Amino acid sequence: MLGLRLINGVQVDLYQGDVKSFSCDILLVASKTTASTLEDLNSSILDLDRAVFMTELQSMGTQLFAGEVVTTQSGRLPAESVWHVIEPAEITKESVQKFYTKCLDAYSKTNVRHIVLPVIGAEGDAGLVSTTVMPVIAKFVETLEQKKLLRITFVLDSLENYNIFQTSLFTTFKED
């Protein structure tokens, strides 16, 4: 893991590999489904009994919209819990800013130290997403009231996306 910066006590890092093997407090899983019923969320990543999963999700309501969070058990994943969110229907600078701002706001209201965020959009969206999300993280870190050590990790599936995010991370957050 070479993509790493410590900003005001918050560690922001990049990990290239399989998100299902990454240990953390909260694993955020994004679904490409837009504003649909909770049944459309992918339960296979959790490896939970489908009936248990659906009962848990349905207790939260019947619809999710872009950036809203539903928490479920983590099943066999090495995380304390899994947050499910719906990606924006269209990947634009504004939708990316709104999506990650909502996720980080929800994170700031918890007592956990480490969250793993997904990279939303298609393979070709990594440049737009990376250059848009880094200023959102910078603003989040500046306004964070909690003075505990926090960690935000992006898990990237391809080396190409990792390199794109690493460039944005190092450009936004210069080494001291």
VENWOHU-V826144 format. One record per backbone hydrogen bond with DSSP energy under -1.0 kcal/mol. CO is the residue of the C=O (numbers start at 0). NH is the residue of the N-H. Records with the same first field share a line. If there is no record, write none. Layout:
CO = NH + NH
This chain:
1 = 3
2 = 13
4 = 11
6 = 9
8 = 149
9 = 6
10 = 151
11 = 4
12 = 153
14 = 155
17 = 20
18 = 21
24 = 80
25 = 115
26 = 82
28 = 84
30 = 86
35 = 63
36 = 39
37 = 40
42 = 45
45 = 75
48 = 52
49 = 53
50 = 54
51 = 55
52 = 56
53 = 57
54 = 58
56 = 59
64 = 67
69 = 83
71 = 81
73 = 76
76 = 78
77 = 23
80 = 26
81 = 71
82 = 28
83 = 69
84 = 30
85 = 66
91 = 95
92 = 96
93 = 97
94 = 98
95 = 99
96 = 100
97 = 101
98 = 102
99 = 103
100 = 104
101 = 105
102 = 106
103 = 107
106 = 109
112 = 150
113 = 25
114 = 152
115 = 27
116 = 154
121 = 124
122 = 125
124 = 128
125 = 129
126 = 130
127 = 131
128 = 132
129 = 133
132 = 136
133 = 137
134 = 138
135 = 139
136 = 140
137 = 141
138 = 142
149 = 10
150 = 114
151 = 12
152 = 116
153 = 14
155 = 16
157 = 161
158 = 162
159 = 163
160 = 164
161 = 165
162 = 166
163 = 167
164 = 168
165 = 169
166 = 170
167 = 171
168 = 172
